[in-house]
Structures are given as C-alpha cells and as structure tokens.
Amino acid sequence: MGIRTVVIAATAAATLAFAGSASAAPTWAPASSATIHPGVQTLTSGAQCTANFVFDDGTNVYLGQAAHCSGTGSNTDTNGCTSGSLPTGTQVDIGGSKPGVMVYNSWLTMQSLKESDANTCQYNDLALIKVDPADVAKVNPSIPFWGGPTGVTGTVANQSKVLSYGNSELRLGISQLSPKEGVQLSQDSGGWNHQVYTATPGIPGDSGSAFEDASCQAFGILSTVELAPEAGSNGVGDVSREIAYLHAHTTFTNVNLSNGTEPCSGPLI
C-alpha cells in the first residue's frame, strides 16, 4: 500500500558507511530560521511528499525526496525498474523563493541501466532536488525535533528505537503530530528494506521522510505502509545503499548526506 498519494519502495545491493559530507559543507542557515530543511513539504506536479535529508557536494545543495514522489503511475506501481516517472529537470516546490529542480531520480537511472536486481528495483527510492543558489542560504540539514543526522549507517538492530518526522498536509499543520518514534522490526531484502513500526504510522504525504536510529544516524527513507508483518508498519528504503547506487552509476560522486547542526535528542522513551 503506497504512502505518498503515489507511494513507492526501493532497493539495490551495496554496502558502505558514511560519516557525512566528504567535502567542506556550505554555510547553513540557523535551524531556528531555516525555511528549507528535512521535513518540509515538497510538491511535484501537485503530489505532496515530505523531504528527507539535505545533501551537498561542498558547493551545490540538494534536498532529498522519494523517487516515487515524481511517479506517473498508480499507488500500486512500486517497482522502480518498471514504473513511470516525470523526467529530470522537473520543477519541485520546496518552499524557497524559486522551485528546486529534480536532477537525479533512482527510478530513471535504473531504467536507463536496465537494472535487473529485484531488491534494487523494489527499494532504491531516492531523488535529489537541487536547491536554487538564491535559496541555499535558507537551508539547514537538521531533522526537526530530533536533531542530527550525525552520519549514515547501513545496519540497524532489530527491536531498536527509530525516529522520524512526517509532514503530511493531512495533519493540517499540527506540528505536534509530526515527530514519530518506534522500533525496527526487521532489515531484509539484502539490507535494502527496513521494516519499522511507529505508534503513529506514516500516512499519505509523509512518504519520503527521513528515518534515524537512536543516535540520530540516518538510515532510511519512508517508502510504503505495509499490512504485514504488523498492520501500520512502514517500509523504509536503506539510504546508505541508495547513496552507494548514486555514486556508482552517476556523475554525482561527491554528493553526500549533510550532517545536522543540532544535537541529537534521542528517543523520548
């Protein structure tokens, strides 16, 4: 069952650990006043999703969203190797003075490469929206409420705490409903999929939102709402593998996930 209004999952086969951007980070806006950050709503041809992480290469800044947020099929079209997508170059409203531009979409890349690995096709669900240079000074990479990210991890222990922040328009702007805390049930599909359960599961419009572990290490991007292994659980694509795929198959080899400026608050309970 999809999560955005057209939700999708993703997968690939790679392992790596990140500590954040390899190059010098841009100068970020204060978290308290930044208008572009993880958790903001993104609108792609009218489809609303939630931004996950900020990425940068030391010069250019990108906001992450799920690749399926630009999907052109139904909410059952969740295979990135066969499902349609709007093209790169598509404008995305990210709340800046100018629209961002989708410059990378894992679905389109997999289709151009004729990717055949089933896990990669199903769970590789990352798109990068380039922030207009006029709006870079409005960006902060911190996750609202929780803080971080403090790096990237490709492994999360089962039954360990996980943290997320959704921003569906269905919550009518009630920010107290956006932070989500839960546990990981399993990590499967060659490590590409994290099955998580949160007390308030992701709803349409949350899809694409960031997931961190208890120490605020980034590990995933919300892709789907599932009926099993537990009703209301979420399928979360592994961001370390999604970044590895980006590096291996595109010219965005210097683009990495940006660490937050705010300290990790950790789980509440």
N, C-alpha and C positions, 0 to 999 in steps of 0.2 A: 504494500500500500504506500503510495507516494507521500511526500511531505510538503513540498512547496505548493504548488497548485498543479505542478507537473513535477513530481519528485523523482530522484534517481539515485542509484547506488553506483559503486565503482571499485576497480581492483587492478593490481599489477604485481609483478614479482621482483622485489628488490629489497635490500636492507641497508640501513645506514643510520647514523645518529648525528644530529645537528646540535650545535650549541647556539645557533642564531646566525645572523649575517656574518659572512666571512670578511666582508669589506667594511670600511667605516660607514656608520649609519648616518642618515641625514639628520638634520636638526629637527626634533619633533616639537610640536605644539604641546603646551601643558595638558595633561589628561583632563583637567577640570574644564578646559575651554575648547578642546578639540571638537570639531564637528564631523570629522571623518575618522572612524575607528572601528575595530571589531564590534559587531553587534548592531551596526546601523542597518536600516532597511536599504535594500537595493531593488531597483525596478528595471527590468529588462523587457521592453515591449509590453509593459503592463503587468508582467509576472513579478510578484514580490517574494524576495528571499531575505535571509539575514547574512551579512558579511561575516566571514570567519576570522582570518588573520590578516595582518599587514605584511607585505613582502617588499624587499628592496635589493638593489644591487650596488648601493653606495651613492647612486645618483638618481635613478628613477624609482618611483614608489608605486606599489600596486596594492589593490585591495582584493582579497580572495573571496570568491563565491563558489558555490557548487556549479559544476559544468551543466548539470541538468536544468539550472535556472534559465538557460537560454534554449532549452529543448523545444522542439516544434511538434512533438507527438503528444500522446495522451499520458496520463499518470501511470499507465502500465508499461510504458516504453522506458525501461530502466537499464537496458544494455547499451553501454556507450559505444560499442562497436557497430551497432545497427540502428541506433535511434538518431533521428534528425536533430539538427541544431542550427540556430542562427549563425552567420559567419563571423569570423574575427573581423574587427572593425565596427561591430555593433556598439552603439552608444548605450551606456548604462547610467541611470541616475543614482548617484551615491551620496547626494546631499551637499555637493560642492557648488561653487558658482558656475561650473561647467560640468557637463556629463563626463564620466570616465569612458574609456574605450576598451572593450574586450580584446586583448592582444594574444591570449592563449586560452585554449579550451581543450581539455584532455580527450573529449569525445572526438573532436575533429582531428586531433593528432593521431589517435588510434586508428581512425578510419583511413587516414592517408597512408598509414604504415601497414594497413591490413593486419592489425593485431589479432592474434588467434588465441591467446591465453584466456581461458574462461574467467579466472579470477580478476585478471586485469580489466577485461571488458566490463565486468559487472561492478567493480568497486573503484575504478580510477575516475574520480568525480571532482576535478579541480579546474576552475577558470581564474584567470588573472585579469583584473580591470586596472588599466593604467590610469593613475590619478593625473589630471591635467597639472602642468607645472605651476599654474596660478593658484592651485589649491593644496600643494604639498605642505605649505606652512600651516595648514589646518589639520594635519594628520597626527594622531598618536596611536601607537600599536598596542596599548594596554587593553586587556579584557575588562569590560565594566564589571564592577562589584568584586570580582575575584582577584584581579591583578594578574601579573605575568603577561604573556608567556615568558618562562625562564629558560627556554630551549625547546628542543624537539626530542621525543622518544618514539621508538618503533615497537615498544613492548610495554604492555600494561598487565599487571597481575589480576587474575580473576577475583572477584569479590572486593576489589579495592575501590576507593572512592573516586568518582569522576565529577567534573564541574563543567557547566556550560552556561550560555547566555543566549536566549532566543528573543527575537523582537518581532513576532508576527503582528501584523496590523489587526488581527482578530482579538488581540489583548487591549485594543482601544487606547494604547499609550500608557497603560498602567504598568510602570516600570518595576513595581514590586513583584510582578508575576514573571519577570524575565529571567532572573537567576535560577538555575536548576542544579540540583545536587543528586547524585545517585551512585550506582555501582556498575562495574563491568561484569557482565555475565560470562562472556567468553570472547576469545580472539580466534577467528577461524579463517578459512579460505586463504591459507598460506600467509596469514598475518594481515591480510588486506582488509578484513572486516572486524570491527569491534562491536559486539552486541552489548548494549548498555540499557540500563533501566533507571529512569529518574522518576521521582514522586509526581512531578508534573511533566508528562511526556511531551516531546516535540509535537507541534501542531502545524498545519499548513501555514507557510510564511516563515517558520523557524528554519526551514531546511537550508543547509549551507553553513549553519552556525558552528562556532568553534567548540571543541572539547579539549579539556586539560585534565591531567591527573592531579593527585592531591598536592603535589609540589609545584603545580602550575606549569608543568611541561606539556607543550602542545602534542596531542596525539591524533586528533581526528576532526573530520568534517561531517556534520549530520546529513545523512542521505535519505533514510527511509524510516517509516513507522512500521513495525512488524506485529504480527499476531502470535508468533512463536519465536523463541522459547517461552516468552511471557507476554501476555497481551499488553500493548502500550510500550513495549520495548522499542528501542531505536537502533537502526543500522548505521554505523559511523565508519566512513572510509578512513584508512590509515594515511595520515598526511605525510609521514616520512617516506612512504613508498610513492605517494603521488609526487612529491618533490623530486625523488630519485628519477622517476619517469620523465619529468620535465627536463632535468639535467641531461639525461641520456639521449633524448630524442629531439631537442630543440636548441636554439641558439641562446636560450635564457640560462646559461650555465652558471652565471654569477648571481642569480636571483635566489635569495634565501628568506626564510621566515624571520621577521624582525622581532627581537625581544621587547617586552613591555618596559615601561619606565616605572610602573607602580609595583610595590612589593606584593608577593603572594599572600593572600589572606588565609588560604587553605579552607578545608571543609568546615562547615558550621557545627556539625555533629559527627 
